């Protein structure tokens, strides 16, 4: 694997940098910096999403025939790295990186024509109906039922931890269409409109003060029969494809490395209370270097996966390794931020999102104010997309053959 960028790739990097310098507004950049969350709020992300779409770069990882860019895996990596360095908002993955690729592969031409343009231009938003109160990591035990009645499916059940359901126009939903089949074989993948009387949403406010997730109740909710993706009983196959994109559909290392660099700068500005800056103390310096080395190792792993993709191979179970490493490293970075800012990092602001004139003035820096809500929000990293225990099981079986 050649780690050096070619002259053409260097020119592409310069093009991305010039675009970011010109098209990324300062208020959007500031909003992204001040969001202590995995998912950027729509009022921050939509403006940037539309700017990218106007350039033809919103769905940069889709096939070109469906409105993608046709970029190579290396170009996609360069783009994500430059966005991380520029503090560009991370766009919601729910439409662009989860349901979008599913429709590109499994959708009918009519479904692709109906939904893909509206995902690209951010005019319709999506949520994910996978987890249930008794079926999270054990997704095969889900109990939500969908019954075919003429040209409709009638859906009953509940979904939980449903991110941004309160913003969503549509849900991509796993439901059991054949209760007599084996657990995985009886599941289908449906597209369900959210704005109907059969759907109610209950907010879940987390310890971080976030309202990102919800419980969604489906009581005789309906969707058209032509909103079935694939065929009945194919939902498990489609769900696994989607989860591979969720676990490894982006390069996590560039953003992690950018955050480590910010922590190093913060540590060098914080007094140690002993002698000199906190960042110059051996124990703190060692922790920063350790995190950086781990992130660089993750970056190399992601580049190996990109090299495989460039050769036409599928990422497969390697995405579980990336998800395991990235989520654990994310939490260690958040823990270090709490240690760097000390008592100033214990602030829990009463309002969120933390940008604009509505946010209270922090004691100390805004970075310190963000430390605790970011840490609390980030506890979900080792759960969503399949818990770390699930990832270890996949790696043990499919990679190590245990």
N, C-alpha and C positions, 0 to 999 in steps of 0.2 A: 504494500500500500504506500503510494507516494503522498507524503504529507505536505509537499510544497504546492502552492497555487500556481497554475499556469499563467502566462501573460494574459490570456483571455479572461481567466477568472479574476485576476487582479483588476482588469478594466471593469468587469462586472461589479466588483466590490466598490470601486470608485463611483460607479453609477448609483449604487444603492446609497452610499454615503451622501452624495450630492442631493439625491431625492429626499432623504431624511432631513438634511439641513434646510431644504427649501419647503417641504410639505408638512413637516411635523410641527404643529403650533405649540407655542410655549405653554399655554394653559392646558393642553392635552398632555404634554410631557409632565407638567407639574402634577396633574391629576393622577397620572399613572404612578409617579413616585410616592404619592401620599395615599395609596390604597393598600391597606394591610390585608390583602385578600388574594386567594388563588385566582378568582375571576374578577376582571375589571367591571365596574358598573357600566351599564349601557350608556349613560350620559357622558361617560369618558370615552368609551370605546367606539361608539357609533360614528362619531365624526372622523376618527382615524380610519375606521373600516371603509367609510365611503371614499375617503381620499385614496386609499389603496385600490379600491375597486375602480375608481376613475382612471388610475394608472394601469389597470389590468392585473394587479398584484394581490388582490384579496384572497383568491383561491389558488395561491401559488403552487400548492402541492397536488391539485387536481389534474387529471389528464387534459391535454390541450383541447381535445374535441368537446369538452364540457365546460370550457371557459377558464381552464388553467393556463399556466404560463409556459409549460414545456421545459421548465428548468431542470437541470440535472440535479441529483441529490446533493452534490457539492455546492451548487448555486443556492439551493434551498438552505443549506447550512450557513453559507455566507450571509444570506439575507437575515436569518434568525439571529446570527451573532451580531450583526450591525444594528439590528433593532434593539437588542438587549443593551448594547453599549450606548445607544442613543436614548435610552429610557422610553422607548415607544411602548404604548400599552400592549399587553398580550391580549389578543382578540379572543372572544369567547370561542371555545373549541366545539361547543355543542352543535352548531350548524356547519361551520367550515371544516372541522377536522373529524367529526363523528358521523353525523347523518349524511353530509355531503359525499364523502367517499363511498359510503354504503349505497347511495342512490346511483353513483357513477358506475358501480359494479353490478348491483343487483336490481336496480330500478328499471321499470319499463320506460320506453321512450316518452310516454305520456307523463309519467311521474317525473322524469328528468326535466321535461319542458315546463312542467307546472312549478316545481319546487327549486331547482338549482339556481335559476336567475334571481329568485327572491332571497336565497341564502347569500349569494354573492353581493347583492346590493344592500343587505341588512334590512330589507323591508319586512321580513318575517323572522321571528325569533323562535328558538326551539328549546325544549327541555328533554331530559332523558328519563324514561319510565322503566327502570330496571329494578332497583332495590325495593324490597317490601319489608314490613316489620319483622317477618319471620323468614325472609329470603334476601340476605345481603350478599355475603361472600358465598353462601350456598345458593346460588342463583337458580339452580335446577329445581329447587323446591318451591318456586313461586306459585302463588295461588290465584292471581288475577285471571279471570275467565273471559273469553271472547266467544260468543255464539253467533254463527252465521244465520241470519234470517233474511232470506231473499237477497236484496242487493246491499244489505247493511251487516255490520258486525255490532252486536250489543255487548258492552264490556262492563264487568263488575269486579271491583277489587280496590286495592289501595297501593299507592307507591309512596316511598318515603326518601328523605334526603334529596329531594328533587330540586336541583339547583336552578334558580331563576325561573321556576314555574310561574311566579307572579308576573313575569314579563313575557312569557312565551305565548305564541300563537298556535304552536303545534307541539305535540309530544311524540317522540318515537318510542314505542311501547312494546314490551314483551308480554304476551298473554298466552294462556293455555287454551288452545282450540280443540285439543283431543285429550280429555281427562283419562282415557283408557290406555293411552300409549305410554311407553317408558318416559321418565321425567323429561329428558332432553328432547325426545322425539315429538312430544305433543305441544311444543311451543312455537308460536308464530310471531312475526315482526310486523307491527301495525303502525300507521301514521294516524294520529288522533287529533282532531281540532280541539283546542283548549276552551274556546269561547262558546260554551253550550251549557244548558241547564243541568246536564248529567255530571258535570265536573265541579268540584269545590276544592278550594285550596286553603290549608291551614298553615300559617307561618310558623317556622321554627327559628327562634332567636338563640344564637349560640352564646357561649361564655365570652366570646370576643365582642359581643354587641352587634354581630352581623345578622341581617336578615338576608341570607343567600339561599338557604334551603327551606323546604316545605314538605308537608305531607299532602298528597293529592288523593282525593276520594273519587272513584268512578262508580256512579250509581246509575245503571242503564245508560251509560254514555254510548254514543254512536259514532261510527265512522263508516264511510263508504267501502264496499267490498273491493273497489279498485285501489284502496289505500293499503292493501296487503302488499308488503314487499317480498319478492320471491314467491314461494308457494307455501301453503299451509304445512307446518311442521319443520320448516327450514329456519325458524327463528334462532335456534341454538347456533347453527353454522354462521349466520349473519352476525349474531351477537359476539361470537369469538373474533370475527374479522374486525368488528367495530372496536372491541377492547384492545386488539393489537394496535390500532391507530391511537387509542386513548393512552396506552402505556408507552408507546414509542413513536408516536406520530410527529413529535417535535424533538428538537435538540435542547435538552435541559441545561447542559454544561455552560453554554455562553452566559445565560442569565445568572446562574449560580456563581460563576467566576466574577461577573460584574458586581454582584452583591458582596462577595468576599472582599473585593477591592474597596468598596465603600466602607465596610467594617474596619478594614485596616486603616483607612483615613480617619475614621471616627476614633479608633483606639489610639492613634498617634496624637489626637487632639484632646483626649481625656487625660486628666492628671491621675497618676497612680496612687497618690496619697503617701507614697514612700520616697521615690526619687525619680523625677522625670515623668514622661508620658507613659500611659498604661501600655501602649503598643510596644514599648521598648523593654518591658519586663519579660524575662525569659519564658515564663509559663504562658503568657498571652501570645508572645511571638510564635511559640511552638504550636499553639492551637491554630493560629491563623495559617501557618505554613502547612500544617497537617490537612486542614480543610482545602487549601489550594491544591495540594498534591492529589487529594481524593477527587476533586473536581476535574483536574487535568486527566486523571486516569479514566474518569467517566467520559470525558470528551474524546479520548482515544477510542473507547468502546463504541461511542456513537459514530465516530468516523469509520470504524470498521463496518458497522451496519450500513452506513451510506455507501461504502465501497461495494458491499454485497448487492444493495439495491441498484447500483449503477451497472452491475453485471446481470440484472434481471432476476435476482433471487428475492424471495419474500423474507421479511424480517423474522417471522415465526416466534419461537419462545425466547429469542434474544431480547425481545421487548420487555419481558418479565424481569430480566437482569437489569436493564436500564431503569425500569420503574422502581425496582427495589433499591438500587443505589441512589437514584436521584431523590426519592422521597426521604430516605434516611438522611442524606446529606442536607437536604432542605431544612429538616428539623434541627440538625446540629448547628447550622448557620443561625437559625432563629434563637436557639439557646445561647449561642455566643453573644448575640446582640443584647440579650437581657443582662448577661454578665458584664458587658462593656459599659452599658449605661447605668447599671446599678439601680438605685432607688428611683432615678428619673425614668427608668423603663417600666416602672410599676403603674404609670398613669393609665387609667382607662377612661378615655374621653366619652362624654355622654352622647355625642352625636357621631354619625357616620353616614356617608363617606367623609374622610378627613381631607377635604380640599374646599377651596372657595371661602367666602366670607362667613359661612355659617359655623365653621369649626372654631372651638375655643383656642385662645392663645396658650401654647404649652409652656410648662416650666422647663427651661432648658431648650433643647433643639427639637424640631419636628421629628427627626429620626428617633429620638428618645421616646417621644410620645407614641410613635408607631410600633415600638418594639414589642410591647406586651400584646396588643391586639393581633399583630402579625404572628407572634408565637402561638397564641391560642387558636387562631384560625388555621395555622399550619399543622396542628395536631391531626387534621384530616388527611394529610398527605399520605400517610402509611395505611389509609383505609380505602379512600376512593380509587376507582379503577381496578379494584381487586386488592385486598389487604396484603401486607407484606408476607403474612403466613401463606396465603394462597400463591403468591409469586414464588416463594421458596419451594412449595410443592410442585409447581410447574417446572421449575429449574431442575429439581431432583429427578423428576420422571422423564421429561422430554429432552433435557440437555445432558444430564449425568447418567441417565439410564438406571437409576436406583429403584 
